[in-house]
């Protein structure tokens, strides 16, 4: 439900496409790079914010049970 979870999912997916990191510094740099790319994607961020109404309605309809979010 939380929008940040969707962003973390996208970052993890992009990181997995980069391969294996040799150390924590490489991983941290890659995370920051991916975050900056997503952060600058105004369409993505606006779509996530706009989806909140639908997310809430679906949760209500599901009476708090599992949703696709």
WOJOZI-V268899 format. One record per pair of residues at least 6 apart in sequence whose ideal C-beta (glycine too) atoms are under 6 Angstrom apart, sorted by the first residue. I is the first residue (numbers start at 1). GAP is how many residues later the second one is. If there is no record, write none. Layout:
I/GAP  I/GAP
//
This chain:
1/54  1/68  3/45  11/23  14/20  15/15  18/12  21/6  55/14  58/9  59/8
//
